[in-house]
Amino acid sequence: MLIRNALIAGNLLDLRLREGRIAEIGANLRGEELLDAAGATVLPGLVDHHLHLHAMAAAATSADMSGLDPLGMAHVLAGAPTDAHGWVRAVGLAADLDGAALDALHPYRPVRAQHRSGARWTVNTLGAHRLGLATAVHPGIERDSAGRVTGRLHRADDWLRARLPPTGPPDLAAVGRRLSRHGITSVTDATPNLTTFDAAALPQHVTLLGVGLESPAPTGTRVGPYKVVLADPNLLGLDDLVDRIAAAHGTGRAVAVHCVSREALALLLAAFECTGTVDGDRIEHASLIPEGVIEILAARGLRIVTQPGFLADRGDDYRHEVPAGDLPDLYRCASLRAGGVRLAFSSDAPHGPLDPWTILAAATARRTPDGQVLNPAERIPPHAALDCYLAPPEDPGGAPRRIARGLPADLVLRRHAATIATIIGGRRVF
């Protein structure tokens, strides 16, 4: 393929793509299949360093409760389709509903509704009956003071999945098309405890964090650091966390640790004091980072994969719900870069906004949905934000990829703030 009239570092040039790489860059190149960029900017394809592909596919066929009041939620549930086994699946729940509250919205069919954080499900009475919840045993099944189930299930995805009838493989082809429309050419799936994964439907390069320590990479994927979840409020004990990190390091893998609270971060750093760190160890989310910890993160060579897009998506909730003293520590960007911490961005889709350009704008402006600026000291300039999407998937927070001869032909063409083409391995996918 030949791309004509592409804007590269301020110069109009042509690119010849051959065998999945950039073979030549110059002026007035000739021959081959032609794509006229007409002055569009050409960038390396974007890398989303943390998302959940299967959950994205499932969310696309679920009732969306985002931003709705009770009347709106009831209306959406009433019109929602069921799966082949009669369940209504809902996502984006912001309210702290229990099973009785979900019954008030929709008692007619079994419903399971996922909190927007992805950490909790709520089922109504019919759903609880289907699951045998009253007699089930799992630490994530919430019970009230009288021992009755409330309908809430915390960090119980594997348990829930095992008790639901199989619905067939998710439609990853549709997910791949969405990613391509945004110029995303590589993704890192952060779903823990993956047992199977079919990458054939995705044009993107795929890295998996949730593959077991003794398991090979599924066909068409690359295995990344080992996913460890530090889930609040039931955090792992220090010894257990040390054992998990040491086991991963012992197989030659780094770790990618889910960590959203101050308490989880303190526990993790204590564990690293025992195990040491290896190149590639990374902290997922790092939602709250006290200023005094930044120097420790940099000294240990830890990478932070965070989601400033949450500021644009739910920043007003943070302003009202997060203690005022914690707001300066929320989704840090500028102070981490200034402190020498390697920083990468991601969406956490479907739990956060997927569009990388929205996320980049959030990192540079830090505006909430109501237009308020949340901690302007953590703003970073546009070029620095873009670099957080340009590091290779195997090196989040590392040197950003550039357009150069011999590099993989994973490219995105942008004109007037819109993606006009995405190319992966020299093949146009959007």
Secondary structure, 3 states (H helix, E strand, C coil): CEEEEEEECCEEEEEEEECCEEEEEECCCCCCCEEECCCCEEEECEEEEEECHHHHHHHCCCEECCCCCHHHHHHHHHHCCCCCCCCEEEEEECCCCCHHHHHHHCCCCCEEEEECCCCEEEECHHHHHHHCHHHCCCCCEEECCCCCEEEEEECCHHHHHHHCCCCCCCCHHHHHHHHHHCCEEEEEECCCCECCCCCCCCCCEEEECCECCCCCCCCCEEECCEEEECCCCCCCCHHHHHHHHHHHHHCCCCEEEEECCHHHHHHHHHHHHHHCCCCCCEEEECCECCHHHHHHHHHCCCEEEECCHHHHHHHHHHHHHCCHHHHHHECCCHHHHHCCCEEEECCCCCCCCCCHHHHHHHHHHCECCCCCECCHHHCCCHHHHHHCCCCCCCCCCCCCCCCCCCCECCEEEEECCEEEEEEECCEECC
